[in-house]
Amino acid sequence: MQIKQWEDKNLAQFSYGILSDGEKKLILIDPSRNPQPYLDFSKEKEAEIIGIIETHLHADFVSSHLELHQITGARIYASSMVDAAYPHNTFDEGDSIEFGKIKLSPLSTPGHSPDSITILLEHEGKQKALFTGDTLFIGDCGRPDLREGGENSSNNGTELAKKMYHSLRNKIMTLNDEIVLYPGHGAGSLCGKGISKANSSFIGNEKQSNWSLQTMAEDEFAQTLLSDKPFIPAYFAYNVELNRKGAASFRESIGKINIGDTIEDNVDSSRLNKATWIVDARRQEDYKDGHLPQSINLMEGEKFETWLGSIINPGELFYLAGYSQEQLQRLIGRAAAIGYETQIKDAFILRSATQKEERIDMAIFRENMEDYTIIDVRNAAEIKEVEIFKNSINIPLAELRNTVNDIPTEKPVIVHCAGGYRSAAGSSMLSSALNGKVKVFDMGEAINEFSKK
């Protein structure tokens, strides 16, 4: 038997393959949008993909379960609570899949979502591994509030938090300490708030060190789990429903996106719809030297998908600008990871443009801070931990677009975050939206001069 783990570092997401060497059969768990790595592994091992298990309806990424089924004929397994619209076998507690010397059994573990299951692996009759999806992470457990207000949801965060309390204690904590834990996410995922950087653990280790498995009352657990939660990107509810239906073919879908002619000047850009946002993924220095109107400088980085799906609404068309065809191809694939490739109206290489962003003189700012409106686009939990400027206005980046009209315009505006990535996006968005009403500056990496004091 072999267990293969794949990691999408950009979404801090793990997927798995369970291979029976003797049978040459393979079952996948929670595959990400691009099916190619799984098909390549299957070919490398000369193994047939016979099943795809979904531990729950994912909110933070789009799964390739339907496409893999269409390519390989493998059965999809999901809880009856999913109410899936794709061909599938229901997979609830009491069911099992057996192939070779391997047996996979689902445990009903609602909490992160009503439909969450964890998968117990037995090999030669011995319990060996637990694939926990978004129920139990290393150092944390799944947050219970991602389905609030979502379609087909009758659960609120408190109800699901209490279900999580019992799932952890009545199902997972009853298992043997030596069972290996394989989580659905690692550090950086918005599906938890204190996830370890490790990619596996043991049930026994988590019983000792994971806060969510310690002795406490149900109410105390729920209150702790629901406190200081990360924000919920706009695309999460959209992904839940897309995963319920099953996404279109990855290659076919990204292949439909036009990468247009390079834009060299304002004449070239006249073909663009002036009311459609441009997501400009070039470096911030290049952006400041020249960009197009109605642009957001969302640079290529580890959190590109998260911020794209937080700033651009589901169903909203946008342009994608970059510095090379190779970069655009990468970012189209990353947009597809959250189902946003269908919203790209056009993609193009941007060489030059006339709009420029003025750089701030930090020496003047340090001596005259009261002459600026300081916008802090970090999240509330970050500000609670470290307050950098006492008179700043906190508007998290995910909320900034909807609060532009609340920004005071009597003084120049300067935007900062924790390191410069979000402030580039936030300042460019404000500058475009305010359209000359006030000067908008990006503090960028200069924030380090103040935050490290």
Secondary structure, DSSP 4 states (H G I P E B T S, - for coil): -EEEEEEETTTTEEEEEEEETTTTEEEEES--S--HHHHHHHHHTT-EEEEEE-SS--SSS---HHHHHHHH-PEEEE-GGG--SSS-EE--TT--EEETTEEEEEEE--SSSTT-EEEEEEETTEEEEEEEETTB-SSSB--S-TTTT-TT----HHHHHHHHHHHIIIIITTS-TTSEEEESB-TT-TT-SS--S-S-EEHHHHHHH-GGGSS--HHHHHHHHHSSPPP--TTHHHHHHHHHH-PPPHHHHHHT--B-PPB-STTGGGGS-TTS-EEE-S-HHHHHHSB-SSEEE--SSTTHHHHHHHHSPTT--EEEEESSHHHHHHHHHHHHTTT-GGGEEEEEEB---SB--PPP-HHHHHH-GGGSEEEE-S-HHHHHH----TT-EE--HHHHGGGGGGS--SS-EEEE-SSSHHHHHHHHHHHHHHTTSS-EEE-GGGGHHHHT-
